[in-house]
Amino acid sequence: MANVELFENQPIRTAWVKNEEEWYFSVVDVVKVLTEQPDLDGARNYWKVLKKP
C-alpha cells in the first residue's frame, strides 16, 4: 500500500509491506529533501552519481 508522508513539509513516497512488516521509502524523494533539490530530475541525477561504485 503506497502512502505519502511528510518530512520537513516535503512529500516522501512510502510503502508498507504487511507480510514483511517493513516500510520502504523512495530514495529519490529522500535525496531531494536532504539535498534541497528543486525537482525530482536533480534528485535522480544526484542519486545516480552517488550510487556509482
C-alpha positions in Angstrom: 0.0 0.0 0.0 1.6 3.3 -1.1 1.4 6.4 1.0 2.9 9.8 1.1 4.5 11.0 4.3 5.8 14.5 5.0 9.3 15.2 6.1 10.1 18.9 6.7 6.9 19.7 4.8 8.2 17.7 1.7 6.4 14.6 0.4 8.2 11.3 0.7 6.6 8.3 -1.1 6.4 5.3 1.2 5.0 1.7 1.1 4.2 -0.6 4.0 4.7 -4.3 3.1 2.5 -6.1 5.5 3.8 -9.6 5.2 7.4 -8.4 5.7 6.4 -5.8 8.3 8.7 -3.3 6.6 8.5 0.3 5.5 10.0 1.2 2.1 10.9 4.8 1.2 11.6 6.4 -2.2 15.3 7.1 -2.1 14.9 9.8 -4.8 12.4 11.6 -2.6 14.7 11.4 0.4 17.7 12.7 -1.7 15.5 15.5 -3.0 14.6 16.7 0.5 18.1 16.2 2.1 20.0 17.9 -0.8 17.3 20.6 -1.3 17.0 19.8 -5.0 14.4 21.9 -6.7 12.9 19.0 -8.6 13.0 15.2 -8.9 15.2 15.2 -12.0 18.0 16.8 -10.0 17.5 14.3 -7.2 17.6 11.4 -9.7 20.8 12.7 -11.2 22.3 13.1 -7.7 21.3 9.6 -6.7 22.6 8.2 -10.0 26.1 9.7 -9.4 26.0 8.8 -5.6 25.3 5.1 -6.2 28.1 4.5 -8.8 30.8 2.2 -7.5 
